[in-house]
């Protein structure tokens, strides 16, 4: 290591004029704001521009003035301007941007005479231009794959002895920090310059970790920071092959970026589920896997986890990349040296039926952060309904339901139904008045509220959001409210308070309503329950919000308008009345008290009467004897039009539209709800039963890894489309394959003779109507 690198400074020659030095001093930025972190975090300069470059203040450097002897001798230095032989940043950038090598004539002589190098900060101005060098500028201005100034710059740097520093110089701006010339050459899709830079010592493990290359809300391009990841994410398999197999410096495929992501993780990030994108992502993904397996047979690239503990498969599930996710699950290689990379193994085929073995590694619940757990409990994962229907996950969940979850769910249903019956009987046979402590205790034991099927802990673990409340938290919240009401009722009952009755009846009604939770055990009832949930949480909630606004608004107007005149004063005690709620006096049954008659002077009675108008049960006679009846009729007619005619008919129309719209969506939501139930019940099983009910079988696979034992799940699939397509061509006859190999020449001659002697147009050779023959257009015979 050089002393300059050890102590963090460099020694350079300084031939700037006094005018240039003063301009640089005048552009100094606010050091206090920078020290306090108040400066802007955004990009202070673009990555490249054809106009004037934006500069930054250079870092402290130790330089020596070439004309220091004149100052010592007292000679006057004229305020000269640069001559035509001087190369500054503007001249260098202009030359390489124009791709004119003639503008670089004399550069090597200038550097040699002034004891400078292209890697010096004043020559390249890499600090003043945010670290951008003339080489980076030239690579950014490639046209038709060429820029002749690049070879000239590399040749001059090589002769000056700083080629390694020159090709590995990186951006210093926080926005583009770490980007080197190799990154730019790969982004410009120039394999020739990639080879040239690596040949000259470019670092294949350089990381571009600036803000622009990290995922954030603003414009960004995350590709995994490394050159290999950049080549893979931009669909350049030739560059990937060269980076992994070149003779100068091979890239390490298992190397990770600042987030712990490998090149496979980066491919997952850039996938967007479109058809074109999925095709090239899956192709380059398999290509890197095969190349890595060939170069490093013992390296398991797909098992590397990032800092969040996610493998590429788990990351695809977490981010909803269904195209790549399905490809990884159903990936199958037929070659013997890459067969161990497969996750699907075809066991046997008969006609349109395919029996396949799927690798359950990272899929089933027996591993931490399993794929099925990520999808089921991931409330914010897009496409998770479709991803759960991907094989083998769909059949795996179905197998769990039939194996143990279905029977456990039915048993829970019977227990909850028995609890409801006992709870209802005890509540119905309640006794008024004081009850002994023993009786209270026995009643609480009989009516004890069992835990909800999923439990509050499950609800908090899934952490459902508002938009996913329908799927992940609907019944959990209802069961939680039911438990709170029961505890409140039990506490008041033990304290001898009669107010327990209100909480009791609410808990009883909600308990029977929660019985619909068990409808998810049946497909038709489950879909019907999902539709009810959807309409309650969407159409009815919006309707109730608008209706309450109308109801309260018109009730307040009617109460304010219809003020009953004060009755004449009598020698009896008047019952105290409230503007919000009228209640009869406790002594109203005495003979000297008048009968209590509710009026529109209280808002609760007015609200109740207006609600009757909404359902068609209102009475117009109550307006007799009041003032301003005309205004009251206007309010009443407006209220009826807005609620009874408009809102109710809109609710009916919206509910019809919701039913038609969510028919298919409801089936997917029901499957997801049942999957949540299956996993919740499996988590509660003891370890001994978990092992007994584990799905799949352990199979020894004959792969390149030798003794390769995996837990696989067998799935039988039927594909009539592929079968019908293959019917038109005969590629192989398994029954007589050995005979074909021994007597192929005689069969070829016989086949040609038969075809030449047969006249297919002859009536004698036409088949009967009941028999159909189909002659293949091509006959494929084995090659000898």
PyMOL commands that set and color helices and strands:
alter all, ss='L'
color gray80, all
select helices_A, chain A and resi 3-7+18-26+31-35+68-73+89-98+101-104+107-113+121-124+134-140+148-160+163-167+181-187+191-199+211-213+227-233+237-245+263-270+275-295+301-303+312-319+322-329+339-341+371-377+384-388+393-428+437-446+455-462+466-472+474-494+500-521+523-561+603-614+620-623+629-661+663-684+687-692+720-726+734-742+744-757+763-765
alter helices_A, ss='H'
color red, helices_A
select strands_A, chain A and resi 11-14+62-65+344-350+353-359+697-703+706-718
alter strands_A, ss='S'
color yellow, strands_A
deselect
rebuild
show_as cartoon
